[in-house]
Amino acid sequence: VQLQASGGGLVQAGGSLRLSCLASGRTSSIAAMNWFRQAPGKEREFVAAITWDGGTTSYANSVKGRFTISRDNAKNSVNLQMNILRPEDTGIYYCAVRQFGYSDVNSWGQGTVVTVSS
């Protein structure tokens, strides 16, 4: 499975951005899509996840109520709508999939940079 993330950019605090991750290849093997982020000088952390059928979502406590993950069935992609952005949301955002038969994510896309100015 190949993943292509897009949608990052520079936004002021309180603003919004929409990230997308397009999957190609053996998409039928995908069980779930995840978003992670890594802030400068910090470890990578989980942001949100959705099952490939779109039935189940989960979020990090820090983004609950502000971020929404959704599945675009027609485009084989997953979106991350980010609202009420804060400077601490700044980082490189990565999409990653967990394929059937794996207990954890096993394929990563390249990152897209999100910068939130105060």
ZAPA-297977 format. One line per field, with one value per residue (C-alpha): residue number from 1; residue in three letters; x, z, y. Coordinates in steps of 0.5 Angstrom, whole numbers. Each point is the difference from the previous one (the first is absolute). Example, Ala and Ser with C-alpha at 12.3 -4.5 7.8 and 13.67 -1.06 7.14 Angstrom:
<palums>
resi = c(1;2)
resn = c(ala;ser)
c1 = c(25;2)
c3 = c(16;-2)
c2 = c(-9;7)
</palums>
This chain:
<palums>
resi = c(1;2;3;4;5;6;7;8;9;10;11;12;13;14;15;16;17;18;19;20;21;22;23;24;25;26;27;28;29;30;31;32;33;34;35;36;37;38;39;40;41;42;43;44;45;46;47;48;49;50;51;52;53;54;55;56;57;58;59;60;61;62;63;64;65;66;67;68;69;70;71;72;73;74;75;76;77;78;79;80;81;82;83;84;85;86;87;88;89;90;91;92;93;94;95;96;97;98;99;100;101;102;103;104;105;106;107;108;109;110;111;112;113;114;115;116;117;118)
resn = c(val;gln;leu;gln;ala;ser;gly;gly;gly;leu;val;gln;ala;gly;gly;ser;leu;arg;leu;ser;cys;leu;ala;ser;gly;arg;thr;ser;ser;ile;ala;ala;met;asn;trp;phe;arg;gln;ala;pro;gly;lys;glu;arg;glu;phe;val;ala;ala;ile;thr;trp;asp;gly;gly;thr;thr;ser;tyr;ala;asn;ser;val;lys;gly;arg;phe;thr;ile;ser;arg;asp;asn;ala;lys;asn;ser;val;asn;leu;gln;met;asn;ile;leu;arg;pro;glu;asp;thr;gly;ile;tyr;tyr;cys;ala;val;arg;gln;phe;gly;tyr;ser;asp;val;asn;ser;trp;gly;gln;gly;thr;val;val;thr;val;ser;ser)
c1 = c(0;3;-3;0;-1;-2;-3;5;2;0;-6;-1;-3;-7;0;-1;3;-2;5;-1;4;-1;1;2;2;-3;-6;-4;5;-1;-3;1;3;4;2;6;4;7;2;7;4;-6;-1;-6;-7;-6;-6;-5;-2;-6;-2;0;-7;-1;-4;5;4;4;4;6;-3;4;-4;-7;-6;5;2;-4;2;-4;0;-1;-2;0;7;3;3;-1;-1;2;-4;4;-4;2;7;5;7;2;-4;7;3;1;-6;1;-6;2;-4;-1;-2;-4;5;4;-1;3;1;5;0;1;-1;5;-2;-3;2;-5;2;-5;2;-2)
c3 = c(0;-2;4;-2;5;-2;3;5;0;4;4;6;7;-1;-7;-4;-4;-4;-1;-5;-1;-6;0;-6;-2;4;4;1;5;4;7;3;-2;6;0;4;2;2;3;0;5;2;-1;-5;3;-2;-3;-3;-3;-4;-2;-8;0;4;5;6;2;5;3;4;6;-2;-7;2;-2;-4;-5;-5;-4;-5;-6;-7;-3;-7;0;4;5;7;2;7;1;5;3;6;-2;6;-1;4;-6;-4;-3;-5;-2;-2;-3;2;-2;4;-5;2;4;3;7;-1;-6;-5;-5;0;-5;0;4;-1;4;4;4;4;2;6)
c2 = c(0;7;6;7;6;7;6;3;7;6;3;4;-2;-1;-2;-6;-5;-6;-6;-6;-6;-4;-8;-4;-7;-5;4;-6;-2;6;-1;7;7;4;7;1;7;2;6;3;-3;-5;-7;-2;0;-3;5;-4;-7;-2;-7;-1;-1;6;-3;2;6;1;7;2;4;6;1;-3;5;4;-6;-4;-6;-3;-5;2;-6;2;3;-6;6;2;7;4;6;4;6;5;-1;1;2;-7;-3;2;-6;-5;-4;-7;-5;-7;-7;-6;-6;-6;-5;5;3;6;5;-2;4;8;6;6;5;7;6;4;6;4;7;4)
</palums>
